[in-house]
Amino acid sequence: FAPDSEAEVPIAAEIPPPDGEGPPLSISGQIDRLAVGPDAVTILDYKTGRPPPERPEAVPEAYLLQLAAYRLVIRRIHARKCVRAALLWTDGPRLMAIPDDLLDRAEAELWRLDRDRSLDARRAPS
């Protein structure tokens, strides 16, 4: 809630695949809180899950996929800054930083899911 942060930031982007193969990943959403500092950007998403998980590794995959997608977009906008992500569990409240390795795995899963969906669309009878 610092002066350099914004609430409910809408985002939309088409991110080219990292290997250059296939269609871009279309991402749209709304970041609950975005803090842009001189060297880093923090993505904060509020969650109401009760009870919240004790460890980042126990966070539901859907939440990790959402944060990974947001991070993809913000990294394109703020390419020279470190981009971090955290969840604020309202039951507590408790702030949980999400490690980069979890977001990296979720990002890989986003690309896999998108490719699978694209393949399924091409196989569908017309």
MMTF fields as JSON, N, C-alpha, C and O atoms, coordinates in Angstrom:
{
  "mmtfVersion": "1.0.0",
  "mmtfProducer": "UNKNOWN",
  "numBonds": 503,
  "numAtoms": 504,
  "numGroups": 126,
  "numChains": 1,
  "numModels": 1,
  "chainsPerModel": [1],
  "groupsPerChain": [126],
  "chainIdList": ["A"],
  "bondAtomList": [4, 2, 8, 6, 12, 10, 16, 14, 20, 18, 24, 22, 28, 26, 32, 30, 36, 34, 40, 38, 44, 42, 48, 46, 52, 50, 56, 54, 60, 58, 64, 62, 68, 66, 72, 70, 76, 74, 80, 78, 84, 82, 88, 86, 92, 90, 96, 94, 100, 98, 104, 102, 108, 106, 112, 110, 116, 114, 120, 118, 124, 122, 128, 126, 132, 130, 136, 134, 140, 138, 144, 142, 148, 146, 152, 150, 156, 154, 160, 158, 164, 162, 168, 166, 172, 170, 176, 174, 180, 178, 184, 182, 188, 186, 192, 190, 196, 194, 200, 198, 204, 202, 208, 206, 212, 210, 216, 214, 220, 218, 224, 222, 228, 226, 232, 230, 236, 234, 240, 238, 244, 242, 248, 246, 252, 250, 256, 254, 260, 258, 264, 262, 268, 266, 272, 270, 276, 274, 280, 278, 284, 282, 288, 286, 292, 290, 296, 294, 300, 298, 304, 302, 308, 306, 312, 310, 316, 314, 320, 318, 324, 322, 328, 326, 332, 330, 336, 334, 340, 338, 344, 342, 348, 346, 352, 350, 356, 354, 360, 358, 364, 362, 368, 366, 372, 370, 376, 374, 380, 378, 384, 382, 388, 386, 392, 390, 396, 394, 400, 398, 404, 402, 408, 406, 412, 410, 416, 414, 420, 418, 424, 422, 428, 426, 432, 430, 436, 434, 440, 438, 444, 442, 448, 446, 452, 450, 456, 454, 460, 458, 464, 462, 468, 466, 472, 470, 476, 474, 480, 478, 484, 482, 488, 486, 492, 490, 496, 494, 500, 498],
  "bondOrderList": [1, 1, 1, 1, 1, 1, 1, 1, 1, 1, 1, 1, 1, 1, 1, 1, 1, 1, 1, 1, 1, 1, 1, 1, 1, 1, 1, 1, 1, 1, 1, 1, 1, 1, 1, 1, 1, 1, 1, 1, 1, 1, 1, 1, 1, 1, 1, 1, 1, 1, 1, 1, 1, 1, 1, 1, 1, 1, 1, 1, 1, 1, 1, 1, 1, 1, 1, 1, 1, 1, 1, 1, 1, 1, 1, 1, 1, 1, 1, 1, 1, 1, 1, 1, 1, 1, 1, 1, 1, 1, 1, 1, 1, 1, 1, 1, 1, 1, 1, 1, 1, 1, 1, 1, 1, 1, 1, 1, 1, 1, 1, 1, 1, 1, 1, 1, 1, 1, 1, 1, 1, 1, 1, 1, 1],
  "groupList": [{"groupName": "PHE", "atomNameList": ["N", "CA", "C", "O"], "elementList": ["N", "C", "C", "O"], "formalChargeList": [0, 0, 0, 0], "bondAtomList": [1, 0, 2, 1, 3, 2], "bondOrderList": [1, 1, 2], "singleLetterCode": "F", "chemCompType": "L-PEPTIDE LINKING"}, {"groupName": "ALA", "atomNameList": ["N", "CA", "C", "O"], "elementList": ["N", "C", "C", "O"], "formalChargeList": [0, 0, 0, 0], "bondAtomList": [1, 0, 2, 1, 3, 2], "bondOrderList": [1, 1, 2], "singleLetterCode": "A", "chemCompType": "L-PEPTIDE LINKING"}, {"groupName": "PRO", "atomNameList": ["N", "CA", "C", "O"], "elementList": ["N", "C", "C", "O"], "formalChargeList": [0, 0, 0, 0], "bondAtomList": [1, 0, 2, 1, 3, 2], "bondOrderList": [1, 1, 2], "singleLetterCode": "P", "chemCompType": "L-PEPTIDE LINKING"}, {"groupName": "ASP", "atomNameList": ["N", "CA", "C", "O"], "elementList": ["N", "C", "C", "O"], "formalChargeList": [0, 0, 0, 0], "bondAtomList": [1, 0, 2, 1, 3, 2], "bondOrderList": [1, 1, 2], "singleLetterCode": "D", "chemCompType": "L-PEPTIDE LINKING"}, {"groupName": "SER", "atomNameList": ["N", "CA", "C", "O"], "elementList": ["N", "C", "C", "O"], "formalChargeList": [0, 0, 0, 0], "bondAtomList": [1, 0, 2, 1, 3, 2], "bondOrderList": [1, 1, 2], "singleLetterCode": "S", "chemCompType": "L-PEPTIDE LINKING"}, {"groupName": "GLU", "atomNameList": ["N", "CA", "C", "O"], "elementList": ["N", "C", "C", "O"], "formalChargeList": [0, 0, 0, 0], "bondAtomList": [1, 0, 2, 1, 3, 2], "bondOrderList": [1, 1, 2], "singleLetterCode": "E", "chemCompType": "L-PEPTIDE LINKING"}, {"groupName": "VAL", "atomNameList": ["N", "CA", "C", "O"], "elementList": ["N", "C", "C", "O"], "formalChargeList": [0, 0, 0, 0], "bondAtomList": [1, 0, 2, 1, 3, 2], "bondOrderList": [1, 1, 2], "singleLetterCode": "V", "chemCompType": "L-PEPTIDE LINKING"}, {"groupName": "ILE", "atomNameList": ["N", "CA", "C", "O"], "elementList": ["N", "C", "C", "O"], "formalChargeList": [0, 0, 0, 0], "bondAtomList": [1, 0, 2, 1, 3, 2], "bondOrderList": [1, 1, 2], "singleLetterCode": "I", "chemCompType": "L-PEPTIDE LINKING"}, {"groupName": "GLY", "atomNameList": ["N", "CA", "C", "O"], "elementList": ["N", "C", "C", "O"], "formalChargeList": [0, 0, 0, 0], "bondAtomList": [1, 0, 2, 1, 3, 2], "bondOrderList": [1, 1, 2], "singleLetterCode": "G", "chemCompType": "PEPTIDE LINKING"}, {"groupName": "LEU", "atomNameList": ["N", "CA", "C", "O"], "elementList": ["N", "C", "C", "O"], "formalChargeList": [0, 0, 0, 0], "bondAtomList": [1, 0, 2, 1, 3, 2], "bondOrderList": [1, 1, 2], "singleLetterCode": "L", "chemCompType": "L-PEPTIDE LINKING"}, {"groupName": "GLN", "atomNameList": ["N", "CA", "C", "O"], "elementList": ["N", "C", "C", "O"], "formalChargeList": [0, 0, 0, 0], "bondAtomList": [1, 0, 2, 1, 3, 2], "bondOrderList": [1, 1, 2], "singleLetterCode": "Q", "chemCompType": "L-PEPTIDE LINKING"}, {"groupName": "ARG", "atomNameList": ["N", "CA", "C", "O"], "elementList": ["N", "C", "C", "O"], "formalChargeList": [0, 0, 0, 0], "bondAtomList": [1, 0, 2, 1, 3, 2], "bondOrderList": [1, 1, 2], "singleLetterCode": "R", "chemCompType": "L-PEPTIDE LINKING"}, {"groupName": "THR", "atomNameList": ["N", "CA", "C", "O"], "elementList": ["N", "C", "C", "O"], "formalChargeList": [0, 0, 0, 0], "bondAtomList": [1, 0, 2, 1, 3, 2], "bondOrderList": [1, 1, 2], "singleLetterCode": "T", "chemCompType": "L-PEPTIDE LINKING"}, {"groupName": "TYR", "atomNameList": ["N", "CA", "C", "O"], "elementList": ["N", "C", "C", "O"], "formalChargeList": [0, 0, 0, 0], "bondAtomList": [1, 0, 2, 1, 3, 2], "bondOrderList": [1, 1, 2], "singleLetterCode": "Y", "chemCompType": "L-PEPTIDE LINKING"}, {"groupName": "LYS", "atomNameList": ["N", "CA", "C", "O"], "elementList": ["N", "C", "C", "O"], "formalChargeList": [0, 0, 0, 0], "bondAtomList": [1, 0, 2, 1, 3, 2], "bondOrderList": [1, 1, 2], "singleLetterCode": "K", "chemCompType": "L-PEPTIDE LINKING"}, {"groupName": "HIS", "atomNameList": ["N", "CA", "C", "O"], "elementList": ["N", "C", "C", "O"], "formalChargeList": [0, 0, 0, 0], "bondAtomList": [1, 0, 2, 1, 3, 2], "bondOrderList": [1, 1, 2], "singleLetterCode": "H", "chemCompType": "L-PEPTIDE LINKING"}, {"groupName": "CYS", "atomNameList": ["N", "CA", "C", "O"], "elementList": ["N", "C", "C", "O"], "formalChargeList": [0, 0, 0, 0], "bondAtomList": [1, 0, 2, 1, 3, 2], "bondOrderList": [1, 1, 2], "singleLetterCode": "C", "chemCompType": "L-PEPTIDE LINKING"}, {"groupName": "TRP", "atomNameList": ["N", "CA", "C", "O"], "elementList": ["N", "C", "C", "O"], "formalChargeList": [0, 0, 0, 0], "bondAtomList": [1, 0, 2, 1, 3, 2], "bondOrderList": [1, 1, 2], "singleLetterCode": "W", "chemCompType": "L-PEPTIDE LINKING"}, {"groupName": "MET", "atomNameList": ["N", "CA", "C", "O"], "elementList": ["N", "C", "C", "O"], "formalChargeList": [0, 0, 0, 0], "bondAtomList": [1, 0, 2, 1, 3, 2], "bondOrderList": [1, 1, 2], "singleLetterCode": "M", "chemCompType": "L-PEPTIDE LINKING"}],
  "groupTypeList": [0, 1, 2, 3, 4, 5, 1, 5, 6, 2, 7, 1, 1, 5, 7, 2, 2, 2, 3, 8, 5, 8, 2, 2, 9, 4, 7, 4, 8, 10, 7, 3, 11, 9, 1, 6, 8, 2, 3, 1, 6, 12, 7, 9, 3, 13, 14, 12, 8, 11, 2, 2, 2, 5, 11, 2, 5, 1, 6, 2, 5, 1, 13, 9, 9, 10, 9, 1, 1, 13, 11, 9, 6, 7, 11, 11, 7, 15, 1, 11, 14, 16, 6, 11, 1, 1, 9, 9, 17, 12, 3, 8, 2, 11, 9, 18, 1, 7, 2, 3, 3, 9, 9, 3, 11, 1, 5, 1, 5, 9, 17, 11, 9, 3, 11, 3, 11, 4, 9, 3, 1, 11, 11, 1, 2, 4],
  "groupIdList": [1, 2, 3, 4, 5, 6, 7, 8, 9, 10, 11, 12, 13, 14, 15, 16, 17, 18, 19, 20, 21, 22, 23, 24, 25, 26, 27, 28, 29, 30, 31, 32, 33, 34, 35, 36, 37, 38, 39, 40, 41, 42, 43, 44, 45, 46, 47, 48, 49, 50, 51, 52, 53, 54, 55, 56, 57, 58, 59, 60, 61, 62, 63, 64, 65, 66, 67, 68, 69, 70, 71, 72, 73, 74, 75, 76, 77, 78, 79, 80, 81, 82, 83, 84, 85, 86, 87, 88, 89, 90, 91, 92, 93, 94, 95, 96, 97, 98, 99, 100, 101, 102, 103, 104, 105, 106, 107, 108, 109, 110, 111, 112, 113, 114, 115, 116, 117, 118, 119, 120, 121, 122, 123, 124, 125, 126],
  "secStructList": [7, 7, 6, 6, 3, 3, 3, 3, 3, 3, 3, 3, 3, 3, 3, 7, 7, 6, 6, 1, 7, 1, 7, 7, 3, 3, 3, 3, 3, 3, 3, 3, 3, 3, 3, 3, 7, 1, 1, 3, 3, 3, 3, 3, 3, 3, 3, 7, 7, 1, 1, 7, 7, 1, 1, 4, 4, 4, 1, 7, 2, 2, 2, 2, 2, 2, 2, 2, 2, 2, 2, 2, 2, 2, 2, 2, 2, 1, 6, 6, 1, 3, 3, 3, 3, 3, 3, 3, 3, 6, 6, 6, 6, 3, 3, 3, 3, 3, 7, 2, 2, 2, 2, 2, 2, 2, 2, 2, 2, 2, 2, 2, 2, 2, 2, 2, 2, 2, 2, 2, 2, 2, 2, 1, 7, 7],
  "xCoordList": [0.817, 0.0, 0.857, 0.42, 2.069, 3.0, 2.551, 1.74, 3.079, 2.696, 3.009, 2.378, 3.974, 4.346, 3.592, 4.036, 2.458, 1.679, 0.308, -0.193, -0.288, -1.622, -2.514, -2.051, -3.795, -4.782, -5.5, -5.693, -5.895, -6.731, -6.216, -6.89, -5.012, -4.343, -4.728, -4.364, -5.463, -5.818, -4.595, -3.806, -4.452, -3.37, -3.92, -4.902, -3.27, -3.596, -2.368, -1.756, -2.011, -0.844, -0.892, -1.558, -0.17, 0.1, 1.599, 2.389, 1.984, 3.386, 3.862, 3.301, 4.901, 5.403, 6.026, 6.598, 5.925, 6.495, 8.015, 8.668, 8.57, 10.011, 10.87, 11.991, 10.348, 11.115, 10.801, 11.363, 9.909, 9.552, 8.618, 8.291, 8.186, 7.309, 5.871, 5.608, 4.951, 3.537, 3.007, 3.728, 1.73, 1.053, 1.435, 1.928, 1.202, 1.469, 0.457, -0.626, 0.844, -0.031, -0.812, -0.217, -2.127, -2.972, -3.274, -3.792, -2.947, -3.14, -3.921, -3.612, -4.937, -5.637, -6.066, -6.324, -6.135, -6.52, -6.443, -6.293, -6.549, -6.48, -5.643, -5.99, -4.541, -3.655, -4.225, -4.485, -4.417, -5.017, -4.184, -4.726, -2.865, -1.983, -0.659, -0.1, -0.156, 1.107, 1.967, 1.584, 3.136, 4.065, 5.304, 5.988, 5.586, 6.732, 7.757, 7.508, 8.906, 9.993, 11.122, 11.012, 12.202, 13.311, 13.987, 14.457, 14.037, 14.73, 13.846, 14.253, 12.644, 11.793, 10.324, 9.898, 9.567, 8.116, 7.524, 7.976, 6.52, 5.859, 4.406, 3.661, 4.028, 2.648, 2.039, 2.584, 0.916, 0.241, -1.19, -1.929, -1.556, -2.917, -3.56, -2.945, -4.782, -5.503, -6.252, -6.867, -6.197, -6.927, -7.655, -7.158, -8.84, -9.661, -9.73, -10.504, -8.941, -9.003, -8.891, -8.041, -9.751, -9.741, -9.63, -10.402, -8.752, -7.586, -6.564, -6.533, -5.728, -4.71, -3.628, -3.413, -2.954, -1.879, -0.739, -0.535, -0.024, 1.09, 2.351, 3.157, 2.524, 3.744, 3.397, 2.338, 4.271, 4.016, 3.821, 3.056, 4.505, 4.382, 2.976, 2.61, 2.192, 0.83, -0.225, -1.42, 0.195, -0.745, -1.397, -0.7, -2.708, -3.375, -2.745, -2.359, -2.658, -2.019, -2.649, -1.937, -3.947, -4.616, -4.06, -3.901, -3.767, -3.217, -1.798, -1.427, -1.007, 0.358, 0.353, 1.166, -0.565, -0.686, -1.067, -0.541, -1.974, -2.396, -1.211, -0.984, -0.467, 0.682, 1.76, 2.39, 1.982, 2.973, 2.573, 3.424, 1.293, 0.809, 1.011, 1.492, 0.651, 0.864, 2.338, 2.697, 3.195, 4.634, 5.152, 6.008, 4.639, 5.043, 4.782, 5.632, 3.606, 3.236, 4.092, 4.628, 4.217, 4.959, 6.433, 7.061, 6.998, 8.4, 8.608, 9.685, 7.591, 7.701, 7.681, 8.362, 6.907, 6.789, 7.992, 8.498, 8.447, 9.555, 10.721, 11.12, 11.256, 12.268, 13.553, 14.249, 13.877, 15.139, 14.993, 15.957, 13.799, 13.555, 13.276, 12.794, 13.584, 13.229, 11.707, 11.156, 11.044, 9.593, 9.319, 9.689, 8.667, 8.314, 6.803, 6.063, 6.364, 4.928, 4.654, 5.453, 3.507, 3.098, 1.582, 0.862, 1.128, -0.302, -0.557, 0.21, -1.628, -2.069, -3.333, -4.402, -3.187, -4.326, -5.119, -4.595, -6.375, -7.186, -7.593, -7.964, -7.53, -7.818, -6.538, -5.693, -6.405, -5.181, -4.961, -5.069, -4.675, -4.143, -2.681, -1.982, -2.243, -0.875, -0.332, -0.974, 0.856, 1.53, 2.442, 3.216, 2.349, 3.163, 3.883, 3.253, 5.191, 5.991, 6.013, 6.119, 5.914, 5.955, 7.335, 7.699, 8.093, 9.448, 9.457, 8.527, 10.52, 10.661, 10.594, 10.028, 11.156, 11.146, 9.724, 9.437, 8.835, 7.427, 6.771, 6.009, 7.071, 6.495, 7.083, 6.384, 8.36, 8.971, 8.277, 7.995, 8.003, 7.3, 5.879, 5.399, 5.212, 3.848, 3.862, 2.965, 4.881, 4.992, 5.173, 4.542, 6.02, 6.198, 4.872, 4.554, 4.115, 2.804, 1.822, 1.016, 1.871, 1.018, 1.272, 0.339, 2.551, 2.895, 2.447, 1.938, 2.628, 2.208, 0.693, 0.215, -0.049, -1.508, -1.967, -2.9, -1.318, -1.701, -1.41, -2.212, -0.27, 0.063, -0.915, -1.365, -1.251, -2.22, -3.569, -4.217, -3.987, -5.261, -5.218, -6.191, -4.094, -3.947, -3.985, -4.6, -3.333, -3.359, -4.766, -5.205, -5.48, -6.851, -7.754, -8.624, -7.558, -8.374, -8.113, -9.036, -6.864, -6.539, -7.075, -7.364, -7.213, -7.708, -9.238, -9.792, -9.912, -11.378, -11.962, -11.483, -12.993, -13.627, -14.322, -14.89, -14.26, -14.923, -16.22, -16.908],
  "yCoordList": [-1.203, 0.0, 1.263, 2.333, 1.113, 2.234, 3.189, 2.822, 4.408, 5.377, 4.924, 5.391, 4.023, 3.561, 2.292, 1.571, 2.028, 0.845, 1.254, 2.339, 0.345, 0.59, -0.606, -1.745, -0.327, -1.384, -1.721, -0.866, -2.99, -3.478, -3.037, -2.319, -3.484, -3.112, -4.108, -5.282, -3.643, -4.551, -4.798, -3.889, -6.043, -6.375, -7.211, -7.938, -7.09, -7.915, -7.926, -6.885, -9.103, -9.215, -10.527, -11.48, -10.548, -11.781, -11.991, -11.175, -13.101, -13.39, -14.448, -15.542, -14.128, -15.138, -16.307, -16.113, -17.521, -18.68, -18.552, -18.018, -19.036, -18.884, -19.577, -19.145, -20.648, -21.36, -20.862, -21.37, -19.873, -19.328, -20.211, -19.889, -21.317, -22.261, -22.1, -22.106, -21.957, -21.925, -20.527, -19.533, -20.484, -19.196, -18.558, -19.236, -17.258, -16.588, -17.012, -17.514, -16.795, -17.055, -15.774, -14.727, -15.85, -14.687, -14.64, -15.6, -13.518, -13.363, -12.087, -11.032, -12.198, -10.999, -11.255, -12.391, -10.198, -10.347, -9.022, -7.963, -9.107, -7.916, -8.242, -9.116, -7.527, -7.715, -6.93, -5.733, -7.599, -6.939, -5.76, -4.704, -5.942, -4.852, -5.009, -6.104, -3.924, -3.926, -2.808, -1.639, -3.18, -2.195, -2.147, -3.153, -0.966, -0.781, 0.074, 1.237, -0.524, 0.182, 0.427, 0.056, 1.043, 1.356, 0.112, 0.147, -0.981, -2.186, -3.417, -4.421, -3.354, -4.54, -4.179, -3.062, -5.167, -5.042, -6.205, -7.344, -5.905, -6.949, -7.07, -6.091, -8.294, -8.642, -9.235, -10.176, -8.688, -9.197, -9.566, -8.772, -10.784, -11.238, -11.643, -12.348, -11.205, -11.535, -12.845, -13.077, -13.69, -14.956, -15.151, -14.771, -15.749, -15.917, -17.365, -17.673, -18.262, -19.676, -19.892, -19.292, -20.75, -21.03, -22.52, -23.27, -22.973, -22.225, -22.126, -22.979, -21.093, -20.965, -22.029, -22.514, -22.385, -23.368, -22.813, -21.602, -23.708, -23.311, -22.975, -22.153, -23.62, -23.459, -23.108, -23.498, -22.383, -22.067, -23.307, -23.271, -24.398, -25.629, -26.223, -27.047, -25.812, -26.317, -25.395, -25.675, -24.316, -23.382, -24.097, -24.769, -23.97, -24.603, -24.182, -23.029, -25.154, -24.914, -23.737, -22.97, -23.588, -22.494, -21.136, -20.245, -20.973, -19.704, -19.492, -18.374, -20.567, -20.455, -20.14, -19.346, -20.76, -20.472, -19.012, -18.364, -18.501, -17.108, -16.166, -15.241, -16.396, -15.541, -15.662, -14.666, -16.865, -17.051, -16.274, -15.678, -16.28, -15.526, -14.024, -13.323, -13.542, -12.13, -11.77, -10.72, -12.653, -12.389, -12.315, -11.484, -13.181, -13.117, -11.736, -11.174, -11.198, -9.887, -8.786, -7.935, -8.801, -7.727, -7.755, -6.7, -8.935, -9.017, -8.379, -7.852, -8.421, -7.762, -6.244, -5.527, -5.769, -4.326, -3.778, -2.703, -4.519, -4.087, -5.062, -5.722, -5.142, -6.149, -6.022, -7.019, -4.856, -4.655, -4.791, -4.598, -5.121, -5.202, -6.641, -7.458, -6.922, -8.2, -8.195, -7.219, -9.267, -9.36, -10.456, -11.614, -10.066, -10.991, -11.122, -10.269, -12.21, -12.423, -12.935, -13.666, -12.534, -12.972, -13.077, -12.449, -13.893, -14.008, -13.423, -13.647, -12.68, -12.185, -12.958, -12.726, -13.88, -14.685, -13.835, -13.416, -13.582, -12.695, -13.359, -12.672, -14.68, -15.39, -15.374, -16.259, -14.403, -14.248, -12.807, -12.527, -11.902, -12.062, -12.509, -12.309, -13.121, -13.615, -13.425, -13.791, -12.848, -12.622, -13.81, -14.229, -14.354, -15.502, -15.192, -15.092, -15.044, -14.877, -16.212, -17.273, -16.148, -17.357, -17.419, -16.527, -18.467, -18.579, -18.667, -19.191, -18.148, -18.171, -19.575, -19.763, -20.57, -21.916, -22.449, -23.159, -22.117, -22.536, -21.818, -22.42, -20.536, -19.78, -20.234, -20.251, -20.601, -21.108, -22.396, -22.573, -23.296, -24.547, -24.262, -24.89, -23.313, -22.956, -22.339, -22.587, -21.54, -20.947, -22.038, -21.987, -23.005, -24.121, -24.859, -25.273, -25.017, -25.68, -24.838, -25.396, -23.522, -22.648, -22.913, -23.067, -22.963, -23.199, -24.584, -24.742, -25.598, -26.955, -27.015, -27.591, -26.421, -26.425, -25.709, -26.161, -24.588, -23.832, -24.624, -24.625, -25.294, -26.118, -27.271, -27.566, -27.931, -29.027, -28.536, -29.207, -27.367, -26.799, -26.477, -26.716, -25.935, -25.62, -26.881, -26.896, -27.934, -29.208, -29.785, -30.28, -29.725, -30.23, -29.463, -30.056, -28.144, -27.323, -27.704, -27.711, -28.021, -28.391, -29.774, -30.047, -30.652, -32.008, -32.077, -33.06, -31.067, -31.095, -31.176, -30.5, -31.999, -32.084, -30.77, -30.097, -30.433, -29.191, -29.465, -28.532],
  "zCoordList": [0.0, 0.0, 0.0, 0.425, -0.48, -0.575, -1.683, -2.533, -1.671, -2.692, -4.123, -5.071, -4.28, -5.615, -6.037, -6.93, -5.394, -5.76, -6.264, -5.97, -7.038, -7.6, -7.315, -7.246, -7.152, -6.916, -8.211, -9.075, -8.33, -9.429, -10.796, -11.535, -11.108, -12.357, -13.457, -13.384, -14.476, -15.572, -16.455, -16.713, -16.912, -17.831, -18.979, -18.828, -20.12, -21.283, -22.177, -22.419, -22.662, -23.534, -24.29, -23.888, -25.391, -26.108, -26.006, -26.483, -25.377, -25.113, -26.105, -26.157, -26.9, -27.83, -27.078, -26.005, -27.624, -26.932, -26.812, -27.708, -25.718, -25.498, -26.558, -26.828, -27.157, -28.178, -29.584, -30.555, -29.711, -31.013, -31.818, -32.96, -31.238, -31.938, -31.466, -30.263, -32.393, -32.045, -31.789, -31.881, -31.466, -31.272, -29.933, -29.031, -29.817, -28.547, -27.482, -27.782, -26.255, -25.113, -24.839, -24.581, -24.892, -24.617, -23.124, -22.553, -22.504, -21.065, -20.811, -21.364, -19.969, -19.499, -18.064, -17.669, -17.308, -15.912, -15.191, -15.8, -13.896, -13.061, -11.831, -11.037, -11.691, -10.553, -9.38, -9.497, -8.255, -7.091, -6.6, -6.272, -6.551, -6.113, -6.845, -6.892, -7.416, -8.135, -7.573, -7.604, -7.057, -6.497, -7.376, -7.559, -7.918, -8.798, -8.064, -7.748, -7.803, -7.148, -8.13, -9.299, -7.68, -8.583, -9.174, -10.311, -8.411, -8.868, -8.976, -9.56, -8.424, -8.369, -8.517, -8.224, -8.983, -9.097, -8.299, -8.413, -7.5, -6.718, -7.152, -7.189, -7.479, -7.821, -6.561, -5.985, -6.136, -4.944, -5.312, -5.894, -4.958, -5.233, -3.914, -3.114, -3.684, -2.454, -2.643, -3.684, -1.636, -1.673, -0.349, 0.711, -0.43, 0.763, 1.235, 2.14, 0.645, 1.014, 2.515, 3.173, 3.056, 4.502, 4.725, 4.127, 5.516, 5.985, 4.861, 3.975, 4.89, 3.84, 4.026, 5.137, 2.943, 3.067, 3.934, 4.019, 4.555, 5.419, 4.637, 5.072, 3.465, 2.684, 1.237, 0.745, 0.558, -0.855, -1.728, -2.692, -1.398, -2.183, -2.115, -2.954, -1.128, -0.965, -1.575, -1.473, -2.199, -2.838, -4.024, -4.784, -4.198, -5.337, -6.673, -6.867, -7.578, -8.873, -9.623, -10.272, -9.545, -10.263, -9.839, -10.673, -8.556, -8.068, -8.595, -8.954, -8.641, -9.158, -10.647, -11.12, -11.389, -12.821, -13.049, -13.953, -12.236, -12.344, -12.098, -12.877, -11.032, -10.733, -11.802, -12.155, -12.322, -13.384, -14.64, -15.3, -14.967, -16.131, -15.909, -16.799, -14.743, -14.44, -14.532, -15.064, -14.006, -14.031, -15.467, -15.769, -16.364, -17.774, -18.361, -19.051, -18.083, -18.622, -17.997, -18.708, -16.693, -16.013, -16.39, -16.478, -16.615, -17.049, -18.413, -18.694, -19.261, -20.581, -20.425, -21.159, -19.476, -19.261, -18.506, -18.828, -17.506, -16.636, -16.788, -15.829, -17.996, -18.334, -17.516, -17.325, -17.042, -16.313, -14.802, -14.062, -14.347, -12.903, -12.477, -13.261, -11.242, -10.633, -10.415, -9.906, -10.795, -10.604, -9.581, -9.772, -8.5, -7.424, -7.356, -7.845, -6.74, -6.57, -5.163, -4.578, -4.64, -3.302, -3.251, -4.027, -2.312, -2.03, -0.652, 0.285, -0.543, 0.755, 1.107, 0.542, 2.054, 2.504, 3.482, 4.514, 3.161, 3.996, 5.298, 6.249, 5.361, 6.604, 7.434, 7.301, 8.257, 9.061, 9.462, 10.656, 8.618, 7.267, 7.317, 8.31, 6.21, 6.14, 4.737, 3.752, 4.659, 3.387, 3.095, 3.956, 1.874, 1.485, 0.172, -0.88, 0.243, -0.973, -1.71, -1.094, -3.021, -3.84, -4.504, -5.271, -4.207, -4.756, -6.28, -6.894, -6.872, -8.325, -8.904, -9.981, -8.218, -8.792, -8.95, -9.913, -8.02, -8.165, -9.343, -10.098, -9.492, -10.608, -11.941, -12.954, -11.946, -13.179, -13.627, -14.812, -12.672, -13.013, -13.494, -14.438, -12.84, -13.257, -14.658, -15.463, -14.937, -16.273, -17.337, -18.393, -17.062, -18.004, -18.21, -19.325, -17.145, -17.239, -18.058, -18.803, -17.939, -18.765, -20.246, -21.034, -20.608, -22.016, -22.455, -23.565, -21.6, -21.947, -22.151, -23.128, -21.231, -21.341, -22.598, -23.263, -22.935, -24.119, -25.387, -26.321, -25.421, -26.598, -26.745, -27.852, -25.632, -25.678, -26.19, -26.992, -25.725, -26.169, -27.653, -28.369, -28.123, -29.547, -30.396, -31.462, -29.928, -30.662, -30.701, -31.74, -29.576, -29.536, -30.493, -31.131, -30.6, -31.484, -32.938, -33.751, -33.27, -34.649, -35.0, -36.166, -34.001, -34.244, -34.295, -34.787, -33.805, -33.736, -35.149, -36.06, -35.331, -36.65, -36.996, -36.135, -38.266, -38.679, -39.374, -39.788]
}
